[in-house]
Amino acid sequence: MRSAEHLVHEKCVEQTMSPDILPVGSLVYVTSYSPFRGLRGTVQAVNTIADGSEVPFCFYQVAVQGAYINEPIWFEYHEVEAVTPYSVAPLVRL
């Protein structure tokens, strides 16, 4: 018999495969209005709450770089954004 904790972890792992949910190891930028705004970090864990809607409500545990706190910090999904490499526009010759 599986424990409730195991089932929750298993469900989070399945949901992190969704394109809407950032996977563990993703580089993120903190956008929340907090002392961590503007810092970057790495997602350490993902927890979700399924409320029956299409997109689950997510919390990300982020190891924030340059923060005065050494432990990872939890953020709601809307408080972080994935950091993507800068796209380079093609050169236009006149």
N, C-alpha and C positions, 0 to 999 in steps of 0.2 A: 504494500500500500504506500502511495506517495504522500509525503507531508504537504501541508498547505504552502509552506515556504518554497518547496521544490516546484510546485505547480505555478506559483507566481513567477519564480525565476524563469521557468520554462516558457511561460507566456511572454515575458519581457524579451527573451531571446528571439522568439518567433516574430514579435512585433518590430524588433529593431531591424529586421530585414525589409521592412516597408520603406519605400522611398521617401516617405514623409517624416520618418524618424531617423535622427542622426545615429550612426553606429558608434560603439565604444572606440576610442582612438581618434575620433574626429577633432580637428582643430576648430575652435569656435572663438567668437568675438562677443564680449559681454555688452549688451545693449540696454540693460535695466538701469533705472535711476537708483544707483547704489554706489557705495565707495569703490566698487569693482568695475564701474562703467568704463569702457574703452580698453580694458585689458583683454588679453587673449589667454586661452587655456586649452586643455585637452580633456575630452569627455572620458570619465573613468567608469561610470555606470549609468544605466538608463532604467527608470521606473515609469510605468504607465498605469493609468486608471482608465479602464474601459467603461464608458457610460452608455454604450449602445449607439453612439454616433459613429460616423464613418472614420473620423480621425480620433485616435485615443489621446487623452490628456497626458502629457509627458513631463517628467522631471529629469534633469540632467545633473549628475554629480561631476563637477569640473575642477580639475587641478589648475588653478589660476596662476599664471606666471606673473611675478612681480608683486603679488599680494602680501600683505603683512601677516596673513594667516597661512600656515603651512599645510593645513588639512584641506582636502577637496570641499567645495561648497556646492550646495544644491541650488539649482535655478529652474524656474518654470520654462516651458518650451519657448515662450515668446520673449524671454529675457536673454537669449543667446541666438547668434546667427552663425552658420557655417562659414568658415573662411575659405574662399576659393582663390585659386591663383589668378593674378591679373590677366585679363585677356588682352592680347596685343592686336590693335587694329592694323590692318594692312596699310602699307605706305601708298599714298596716292601721289603720282607724279603729274605735275602740271605742265 
